[in-house]
Amino acid sequence: MRQIFAFSILAIINVIICQNNSTQQIQKIFDDQGIHTIYYNNTFKLTGLNNANIVFSLENMTIMDSFLIEGNDLSFTFSEFTLRNVSIGLNNQSLFVLSQTKSFVINNMKLENIEIFTPIFSVNYLEGFSIERGQIINSYLEKGFGSFQEVQSFIIKQSIVDIDTIQNLNEPFYKLNNTKMFHFENCKFGILSRNSLNKDQQKEVYLTEKEQSKQNIPSFIQNQKYLNFIEVYGNKKLYQGSESYLKFIQADFNNTNIRFLLISSQIEQKIIIQFCQFANMKSVSSGGCISNLGVAMLEFTKTIFDTCQSQMFGGAIYSANLNVTDELIVQNCKSKIGGGAFLGLRAEDKMLLDAEKIKFINNKATVSSQQYFACTNQIDSFQMPHCNLFEIDSLFQLNTELVNTQYYMVQQQINIEKLVTPPYIIYHMSLQQNMIYLIRLKVEYKCAEQKQLCSVSEFDEFQSIGNLYDFIEDNLKQYFYNFNLPNVNYPYLLTSYFEYFDCINSYIDLFELQFFQIHFYYKNSRFGCYNPTNNCQKGMEQVLNVQKQQIQCKYCSFGSYSGDPQNNCAICETEKFDKCYADVSYLKQNLWRPQNSQFSETYLCELNQQSCNGEKRYGSGNELCLEGYIGPQCLTCDINGEYWNGESYGLQGYFQCAKCSTLQNNTLFNYLSAAFSLFLFFFTVRGSFKRMQNQIYRRYLSFYMKRIYIGYSFIRQNQSSVYTKILLFNFQMYLLTYYFVDFNHYDYSIHSRIYSFFNPLQNQGGTSYDCFLKQYFDKAESLGYIKLLISIMSPLVLNFCFLIFIGIFSCIRKKNYFFIIISSFTYSIIFVFQQSIISYSIESFTCIQLTQKDQYLMIDTSINCSNQHMMNSMKYLSIPALIIYVFALPIALFGYIYANRSNLEKTKILIIFGFMYDEYKRRYFYWQFIKLILSTLLSALVSLGKAQIVLSCLIYCAILSVYSASVIYFQPFQQVFINKVELVSNILSVLYVISSICLQIEFDSQNQYDSYKLGRIISEIFYYLVLFLQMIFYIYITVLIIGSVFYTSIQGIRRKRFFQRIIRLFPSLKLYIYSKQLEINLQKFRMVVRNCIINQSFQPINELGENQALINNCVNSFSDTQIIHHQKLLQ
């Protein structure tokens, strides 16, 4: 009698046994109990329905437990089996559990819109399971259709499973274990109401996520893990010789990550595949559509594989055995090795016999063997037999605790012993115990021309193979590690030292890769042994393995360091190091250490911290230096290109280096600077001579012609040399802070433009005297010696040339001008070359301690102070220069002037040495020597205080401030205006140094040039304000110099008609020039001078100096205030 179970909502409490009951009886049971919606927590059991045609239909319900079907070795046949709109919430149990049942047959099955998180069927020990005319559509089957254990016959016919159901799998759809025979016929998988091979779906899709993103593939497909649609396992020998079938199968998985068939069975059976089409499948392991790991024979008849892909071997087929009866087509498939197929020896033999029946079309392999790869017995380049695909390439020591370091993988030596008999090649490797080693492999294959073997040893991300642990023979897996290394694309194995591989025992297979379960034919192995060693390398420490009672080696982990293999790992000092491990330590910024130094021997780069901020913080010596710097504490510029790829770098400022090739117009600028200095020299000497000459004329006119000069009418036209000396004295302060502020990382364009505008020496990368000298003294041992020699010889050469010029000029004018050479020589030493002579001379014998053992010359830090040859050469030049130029000559000059202090107005003294005192009041004739002492002190502080430049600048600012106060108090210059100019120059110099120091301190304290704080902003405003005032002062004093030189010409313009007309247009200006008060003051001044002259008797011409002094005393009796007022009115 037919049993019907059809309920709108079904839920069962307790156990209901339906045994040969009619439909009315079953319905009455539920009606009598008033059951319409029942929630249950036990099982629904069907028993004793042998050979009954059951119609089973469940719709619109939620099921919370399993159906247990027990048949007592009876058979169940369902004429209809329907699940529609059913949600099944079970935990670790199948919906239908078949137990003690002979067979289970479904003639019509439809599963639609069901959701289940466990398998539908769980079957154990069944003679037959058969489904015909089945449909599974639009359903969520997370664990697949079912797991079938010990089923002798499994048959699926005329069935459809749509792509919406397949793409949601998380486990195999059909899982068959120890199944004697399976039969799939006339089925469509993944295809519903469309052609089996849609041409739009035959596009080649890459396997990596990066390439998948290029395709229009839903995210749930990209993120899905790789599975098998059908999995077949088995090892029962009683099933030997059985046959299974796949007939008229159309499977298209729409590029989902699912392979159609995986066979991992040791049963020697035949699987006949006829009239099938497989398309758009992928697998993470070998075989994109079908993978036959076992010994089964695959027999193909009119079968097509299209667009199958594998991330390992064999794009479509992976099988040891293969037979083709009638046409096998593999096209548009892809893998790493064997684009279309990866086959064994027996398969290749069949292919050779049936080559016309097998077609490989447009397949691709990223590593080797574009169409297919077949294991052969042909010997490889090392004369090794069997399936030789992978060969040992190299050996690395792996340290998993030191990831992303150079000690993560350390290459080890491999010794190869060649023999004349098999195995022909033996590998000897020395391994440290308790360490992991990576055996890097390369691929060897038979090239397309089949005349030689080709190899691939470099692999990119699309060729990545990785750890081959899965291919290791099962008995040897205990000696290898099964974990993957990130970003390692080449094939490799991970192993350690084991006694099993010890060379003391014998030679043995270091590894055996088993591609298929037919072990004898398809073994890829290499012969060799391991030698244990306990010799620790640098960066290791010896540790005792208590369990094995062995001394073993271990690299120092992060945060510790060992420079000696005999020492233990020491903890790194966080104040000095950013990180450390093994024998590697990363120094913090601004620190330096010499090569081959002790771990703790580090130095702070105090003189130029930026120079020690190279990229290789783990290195030593020059590796720690910024580009262009070399030597101890990175203070030396690589002028010879010894380290920085042949590029020359010259000194620029205080221990700063500039790339010579980037300094535009450096040569031109140095020549122009020299020319400008010579012009100033001759201009100042000439101006001083003219001034002294005019002084003599004035004295002559005053005493013999009875003419008196007052106001600016005479003095102003002769002050160019005085202004020039003030300008040079101020410019020394500018050079003191030249490149003192570090703008190397000052990236803000507005600031760099302002700085370049106010500091023209910085334009186009600045200038470098070293780069200039390098062009002419390329072979010089030391440019410091060349600079010292030039500074000492320059005044001699200059005055020698000037002497020749004076001789020629004297001959032409027929007058003796040779006395001028005394003034020029003295002037060149005191005002022009004094700073460079003092600086270079002091630096030439001053050593700075840069390491614990070594000192280096300040003038050239590439010279070690222990180099007696260079030290003596420097001293023989610098010490005499200091004695003569700095001490002897100024002291002798001052002594001569002091001895003749009462005769300073005599013609002979005035014309030769008047430039030293004439602009000062006579009682302050020594004032120029005070300025000379200040200038000398400045140069000495700059040289001796380079190690503490900030402190040196502050000391000099204090001294200059005292000097400025003295100028205010004593008013040493004859003209009050010049006193004011001198005072302004000193104040600006002090402000310029202080502003530079403040800004540099702000830079050093922040360490980041793009982070603004209030202190930094104030320092910048102060610095640029002082620069602006300094520029205005330079412009103003330059105008004064020009005006003094061309004063006579300017006064002549006042007599021109156009100037008189301008005066008429501005009456106030005329009144200012010709005021009545002027006449009154002039009259008073004349009376004072006349009375002084009348009271003195006439003196001969040779006593003119004494008379002039007397007149000066008379003039001085007139109040300074009145004379100044006269001068202002006459201006």
LUMVEX-667796 format. One record per residue (C-alpha): z, y, x. Coordinates in steps of 0.5 Angstrom, whole numbers. Layout:
! residues N
Z/Y/X
...
! end
This chain:
! residues 1131
0/0/0
-2/7/3
4/11/5
3/19/4
8/24/6
6/31/4
11/36/4
11/44/4
17/44/8
20/38/11
27/37/14
31/31/14
39/30/14
41/23/17
36/17/17
31/16/12
28/9/13
21/8/9
19/1/9
14/-1/4
16/4/-1
11/7/-6
9/15/-6
13/15/-13
19/12/-10
20/16/-4
18/23/-8
24/20/-13
29/20/-8
28/27/-6
28/30/-13
34/26/-15
38/29/-9
35/36/-11
32/36/-4
26/42/-3
29/45/4
33/40/9
35/42/16
36/35/20
39/33/26
38/26/27
31/22/27
26/20/22
24/13/23
18/9/21
19/1/21
15/-5/19
9/-1/17
4/-6/20
-3/-5/19
-2/0/14
-7/6/13
-2/12/13
-4/19/12
1/23/15
1/31/14
6/36/16
5/44/14
8/50/14
15/48/17
20/48/23
22/41/26
28/41/30
28/34/32
24/28/34
20/22/30
22/16/33
17/10/31
19/3/32
15/-2/31
18/-9/33
11/-10/37
7/-8/30
1/-4/30
1/3/27
-6/6/24
-6/13/21
-12/14/17
-10/22/17
-6/25/22
-5/33/21
0/38/23
-2/45/21
2/51/22
8/48/25
13/50/30
17/45/33
23/47/37
26/41/41
29/40/48
27/35/53
24/30/48
17/29/45
16/30/38
13/23/37
17/17/41
14/11/41
18/5/42
17/-3/42
10/-2/39
4/-6/40
-1/-1/38
-2/6/35
-9/8/32
-11/15/29
-17/15/26
-17/22/24
-13/27/27
-12/35/26
-7/39/30
-8/47/28
-4/53/29
2/49/32
7/51/37
11/46/41
15/46/48
15/39/49
10/33/49
7/31/42
7/24/44
12/20/49
9/13/50
12/7/54
9/0/54
4/0/49
-2/-5/49
-7/1/46
-7/8/44
-13/10/40
-15/17/37
-22/18/34
-25/24/31
-19/29/33
-19/36/33
-13/40/37
-15/48/36
-11/54/36
-5/51/38
0/52/44
2/46/47
6/48/53
7/40/56
1/38/53
-1/32/49
3/27/52
6/22/57
3/15/57
7/10/61
4/2/61
-1/3/56
-6/-2/58
-12/1/54
-12/9/52
-18/11/48
-20/18/46
-27/19/42
-30/24/38
-25/29/40
-25/37/41
-19/41/45
-21/48/44
-20/53/50
-14/57/47
-10/50/47
-12/49/54
-11/55/57
-4/55/55
-2/49/59
4/48/64
3/41/65
-2/36/64
-5/35/58
-6/27/58
-1/24/63
-3/17/64
1/12/69
0/5/70
-6/5/65
-11/-1/66
-16/3/62
-18/9/60
-24/11/56
-26/18/54
-33/19/50
-36/24/46
-31/29/47
-31/37/48
-26/40/52
-25/47/52
-31/48/48
-31/50/40
-38/51/36
-42/54/42
-46/50/48
-43/46/53
-45/50/59
-46/57/57
-50/61/62
-45/67/62
-40/63/64
-43/60/70
-42/66/75
-38/65/81
-31/66/81
-27/67/87
-20/64/88
-16/69/90
-12/74/86
-16/80/89
-23/77/87
-20/75/80
-19/82/79
-26/83/80
-28/79/74
-27/80/67
-21/75/66
-15/75/62
-9/76/65
-6/70/62
-11/66/66
-10/69/73
-3/68/72
-3/61/70
-1/56/75
-6/50/77
-6/44/73
-10/38/71
-13/36/64
-12/29/66
-8/26/71
-8/18/72
-3/15/76
-2/7/78
0/2/83
0/-5/79
-4/-10/82
-5/-14/76
-10/-8/74
-15/-9/80
-22/-9/78
-21/-6/71
-26/-1/69
-25/6/66
-30/11/62
-32/18/61
-38/18/57
-42/24/54
-36/29/56
-37/36/55
-32/40/59
-32/48/60
-25/51/62
-28/58/62
-25/59/69
-18/57/68
-14/54/73
-15/47/71
-18/41/74
-21/36/69
-19/29/73
-14/28/78
-13/20/80
-8/18/84
-8/11/83
-8/5/88
-11/1/83
-18/-1/86
-22/0/79
-28/3/77
-29/10/74
-36/10/70
-38/17/69
-44/18/65
-48/24/61
-42/29/63
-42/36/64
-36/39/67
-36/47/68
-32/53/70
-26/49/73
-21/51/79
-16/47/83
-11/50/88
-12/43/92
-18/39/93
-23/37/88
-24/43/83
-27/38/78
-25/31/80
-20/29/85
-20/22/87
-14/21/92
-14/13/91
-18/8/92
-22/8/85
-30/8/86
-33/14/82
-40/12/79
-44/17/76
-50/17/72
-53/23/70
-47/28/71
-47/35/72
-42/39/76
-43/47/75
-38/53/78
-33/48/80
-28/51/85
-23/49/90
-18/52/94
-18/47/99
-23/41/100
-29/39/95
-31/45/90
-33/40/85
-31/33/88
-26/30/92
-27/22/93
-27/17/98
-31/12/94
-37/15/90
-43/11/87
-49/14/84
-54/10/79
-58/16/76
-58/23/78
-52/27/80
-52/35/80
-47/39/84
-49/46/83
-46/53/84
-39/50/87
-34/53/92
-29/51/97
-26/52/104
-29/46/107
-35/42/103
-37/47/98
-40/42/93
-36/35/95
-31/32/100
-33/25/101
-30/19/105
-34/14/109
-36/9/103
-39/15/99
-43/18/105
-46/11/106
-48/11/98
-51/18/99
-55/16/105
-58/10/100
-59/14/94
-60/21/97
-66/23/92
-61/21/86
-56/27/89
-57/34/89
-53/39/92
-55/46/90
-53/53/92
-46/51/94
-41/55/98
-36/53/103
-32/59/107
-30/55/113
-35/49/114
-40/44/111
-44/49/105
-46/43/101
-41/37/102
-37/34/108
-36/27/109
-31/23/114
-35/19/119
-34/14/124
-38/19/129
-34/21/135
-32/28/136
-32/32/143
-26/29/145
-29/22/144
-24/21/138
-26/16/132
-24/16/125
-24/22/120
-24/28/125
-24/34/122
-18/38/125
-17/38/132
-11/41/136
-12/48/138
-5/51/141
2/50/140
7/56/138
15/56/138
17/58/131
23/63/130
24/64/123
30/69/124
25/73/128
20/75/123
15/81/124
17/80/132
13/78/138
18/72/138
16/70/131
11/65/135
11/64/142
5/61/145
7/54/149
3/51/154
-1/44/153
-3/39/158
-9/35/157
-10/28/160
-17/25/160
-18/18/160
-24/13/161
-22/9/155
-19/10/148
-16/14/146
-19/18/151
-15/25/150
-7/25/151
-3/31/149
3/33/153
8/38/150
15/41/153
19/42/147
26/45/147
31/41/142
33/44/136
27/49/135
21/49/130
14/49/133
7/50/130
1/46/132
-5/50/131
-11/47/129
-18/48/128
-24/45/124
-29/41/128
-35/39/123
-42/36/124
-47/42/124
-53/43/119
-58/41/125
-53/34/126
-54/35/133
-48/38/136
-41/39/133
-39/46/131
-31/49/131
-28/54/127
-21/57/130
-21/64/127
-20/64/119
-19/70/115
-16/71/108
-22/67/104
-21/62/109
-14/60/109
-12/53/109
-5/53/111
0/48/112
-3/41/112
4/37/110
1/34/104
-4/31/108
1/28/113
2/20/112
8/18/108
12/15/114
11/21/118
13/26/114
20/26/116
18/29/122
15/35/119
17/41/115
14/43/108
14/50/108
9/56/108
8/61/113
6/68/110
0/71/113
-2/65/117
-9/63/115
-11/58/120
-9/50/119
-2/48/122
3/43/122
11/45/123
15/40/127
20/39/132
22/35/138
24/28/136
26/22/140
20/18/136
15/22/140
19/22/147
14/21/153
20/16/155
18/11/150
10/11/150
4/15/147
4/16/140
0/19/134
3/26/134
0/27/127
-4/23/122
-7/27/117
-9/22/111
-14/25/106
-15/19/102
-10/13/101
-15/8/104
-11/9/111
-15/6/116
-22/9/114
-19/16/113
-14/18/119
-15/24/123
-10/24/128
-9/26/136
-5/22/141
0/25/145
8/25/147
13/31/147
18/32/153
25/35/152
27/41/156
33/45/156
31/51/160
33/57/156
28/63/157
29/70/157
32/73/151
36/66/149
43/64/150
45/57/151
49/54/145
53/47/145
51/42/139
57/39/138
54/34/133
49/31/138
53/33/144
47/37/147
46/44/151
41/47/147
37/54/147
37/59/141
34/66/141
39/72/140
38/74/133
37/81/130
43/86/133
44/82/139
41/82/146
40/78/152
37/79/158
39/73/163
38/66/160
45/64/163
49/70/159
51/70/152
48/74/147
51/81/147
52/86/141
47/92/141
50/99/141
48/103/135
49/109/138
43/107/143
39/102/139
35/102/133
35/95/133
35/89/138
33/81/138
32/76/144
31/80/150
27/86/146
31/92/144
28/99/141
31/105/144
33/111/139
29/117/140
30/122/145
32/116/150
29/113/156
30/107/161
27/105/167
23/99/168
26/93/170
33/96/168
39/93/166
40/93/158
46/99/158
42/103/163
39/108/158
38/116/159
38/122/154
32/126/156
36/133/156
30/137/159
25/135/154
27/130/149
20/130/145
17/127/151
21/121/151
19/120/143
13/115/145
11/110/140
13/103/144
21/104/143
22/97/145
18/98/152
21/101/158
18/107/163
12/110/161
11/106/155
17/110/152
13/117/154
9/121/149
2/122/150
1/125/157
8/124/160
10/119/165
15/118/170
23/118/170
25/121/163
18/122/162
18/129/165
12/128/170
5/130/167
0/125/168
-5/130/172
-9/124/175
-9/120/169
-6/114/172
-3/111/165
-6/115/160
-13/112/160
-16/117/166
-14/123/162
-11/129/166
-5/132/163
-2/139/166
4/142/166
5/148/161
12/151/161
18/148/161
17/140/163
11/140/157
5/137/158
-2/139/155
-9/135/155
-13/139/160
-20/137/156
-17/140/150
-15/147/154
-21/151/152
-23/157/157
-17/155/161
-21/156/168
-24/163/165
-17/165/163
-14/163/170
-19/167/173
-18/173/169
-11/173/170
-12/173/177
-17/179/176
-12/183/172
-6/182/177
-10/185/182
-13/190/178
-5/192/176
-4/191/184
-9/196/186
-8/201/180
0/201/181
-1/202/189
-6/208/188
-2/211/182
4/211/187
0/214/193
-3/219/188
4/221/185
7/222/192
1/226/195
2/230/189
9/231/190
8/234/197
2/238/194
8/241/189
13/242/195
7/246/199
6/250/193
13/251/191
15/254/198
9/257/201
5/259/195
11/261/191
9/257/185
14/253/181
12/247/176
16/245/170
16/241/164
11/235/164
6/239/166
6/236/173
10/230/172
7/226/166
1/226/170
4/221/175
8/216/171
3/211/170
6/207/176
13/208/173
11/205/166
7/199/170
14/197/173
18/197/167
12/193/163
12/188/169
20/188/169
19/186/161
14/181/162
18/177/166
23/176/160
17/174/156
15/169/162
22/166/162
21/164/154
14/162/155
13/155/151
21/155/151
20/154/143
17/148/142
12/149/137
8/142/138
10/139/131
10/146/128
4/144/123
5/150/118
-2/154/119
1/160/117
7/160/122
2/157/127
-3/163/126
3/168/127
5/165/133
-2/165/136
-3/172/134
4/174/137
3/170/143
-4/170/146
-3/165/151
-2/160/146
-9/160/143
-13/154/144
-8/150/146
-5/155/151
-6/155/159
-4/150/165
-4/152/172
-4/145/174
-10/143/170
-14/149/174
-11/147/181
-13/140/179
-21/142/179
-20/144/186
-15/140/189
-17/133/186
-14/129/192
-8/133/193
-2/129/194
3/134/190
0/140/186
7/143/187
6/143/194
0/147/193
3/152/188
8/153/193
3/154/199
-1/159/194
5/163/192
7/164/199
0/166/202
-2/170/197
1/176/199
-1/175/206
-9/174/204
-8/180/199
-6/185/204
-10/182/209
-16/184/205
-13/190/203
-12/192/210
-20/191/211
-21/195/205
-17/201/208
-20/200/215
-27/201/212
-25/207/207
-21/210/213
-28/210/217
-32/213/211
-27/219/210
-25/219/217
-18/220/216
-12/215/217
-10/211/211
-7/205/215
0/207/213
-2/205/205
-2/198/208
6/198/209
7/201/201
2/195/199
5/190/202
12/192/200
10/193/193
6/186/193
12/182/195
17/186/191
14/187/184
8/182/184
9/175/188
17/176/188
18/171/182
13/166/183
16/166/191
23/165/189
22/160/183
17/155/187
21/156/193
28/154/190
25/148/186
22/146/192
28/143/195
32/143/188
33/135/186
35/133/179
38/127/178
34/123/173
37/116/174
43/113/177
40/112/184
34/117/184
33/124/185
27/128/184
24/135/186
24/140/181
17/143/183
14/136/182
18/130/179
13/125/181
16/126/188
22/122/190
28/126/194
28/120/198
21/122/201
23/125/207
16/127/209
14/131/203
22/134/203
21/137/210
14/139/208
17/143/202
23/146/206
18/148/212
15/153/207
20/155/202
26/156/207
22/161/211
19/164/205
26/166/202
29/168/208
23/173/210
20/175/203
27/175/199
32/177/203
30/180/210
24/185/207
28/188/201
35/188/206
31/192/211
27/196/206
34/198/203
37/199/210
32/204/212
32/208/206
40/208/206
40/210/213
35/216/211
38/218/204
39/225/206
31/225/208
28/222/202
24/228/201
21/228/208
13/227/208
13/221/212
19/217/208
16/220/201
9/218/202
11/211/205
17/209/201
17/214/195
15/209/190
22/205/191
26/212/189
22/218/187
22/217/179
30/216/180
35/222/181
36/223/188
43/221/187
41/214/184
36/213/190
38/205/190
37/204/183
31/200/184
34/195/188
39/194/183
33/192/179
30/188/184
37/184/184
36/183/177
29/180/178
31/176/183
37/173/179
32/172/173
28/168/178
33/164/181
37/162/174
30/160/171
29/155/177
36/153/178
38/153/170
32/149/168
37/143/166
41/148/162
35/153/160
39/156/154
46/157/158
41/160/163
38/165/158
45/167/155
48/168/162
42/173/164
42/176/157
49/178/158
47/181/165
42/185/162
46/187/157
51/190/162
45/193/166
43/197/159
49/199/158
49/202/165
42/206/164
45/209/158
51/211/162
48/214/168
41/216/166
38/214/173
31/216/171
29/224/172
26/224/165
30/222/159
24/219/156
23/214/161
31/212/161
29/211/153
23/207/155
27/203/160
33/202/155
28/200/149
25/195/154
31/191/156
34/191/149
27/188/147
28/183/152
35/181/150
33/180/143
27/176/145
31/171/149
36/170/143
31/169/138
28/164/142
34/160/143
36/161/136
30/158/133
30/152/138
37/150/137
35/150/129
29/145/131
33/141/135
39/140/130
34/138/125
30/133/128
25/134/122
20/140/122
18/139/115
25/140/112
27/147/111
34/150/111
37/157/111
39/157/118
32/155/120
29/161/115
33/166/118
32/164/125
24/164/124
25/171/121
29/174/126
24/171/132
18/174/128
21/180/127
22/181/135
15/178/137
13/184/132
17/189/136
15/186/142
8/187/141
9/194/139
12/196/145
7/193/149
2/197/146
6/203/146
7/203/154
0/201/155
-2/208/151
3/211/156
0/208/162
-7/210/160
-5/217/158
-1/218/164
-8/216/168
-12/221/164
-7/227/163
-11/232/166
-17/230/162
-13/230/156
-11/237/158
-18/240/159
-19/238/152
-14/243/149
-19/248/152
-25/246/148
-27/250/142
-27/244/137
-19/243/139
-18/251/138
-21/250/132
-16/245/130
-11/249/132
-13/254/127
-13/249/122
-6/247/123
-1/254/124
5/250/125
2/246/131
0/252/134
7/255/133
10/249/136
5/249/142
6/257/143
13/258/141
17/264/142
23/260/144
19/257/150
18/264/153
25/265/153
27/259/156
22/260/161
24/267/163
31/264/164
29/258/169
25/263/173
31/267/174
35/261/176
30/259/181
28/266/184
36/267/185
36/261/189
30/262/193
32/270/195
39/267/198
35/263/203
32/265/209
25/263/211
25/256/214
19/253/218
14/248/215
18/242/219
24/244/215
21/244/208
24/237/206
31/241/207
29/247/203
26/243/198
33/239/197
36/246/197
31/248/191
33/242/187
40/243/188
39/250/185
35/247/179
40/242/178
45/248/177
41/249/171
44/245/165
40/238/164
40/240/156
36/246/158
31/243/162
30/238/157
29/243/152
24/246/156
20/240/157
20/238/150
17/245/148
12/245/153
9/238/151
! end
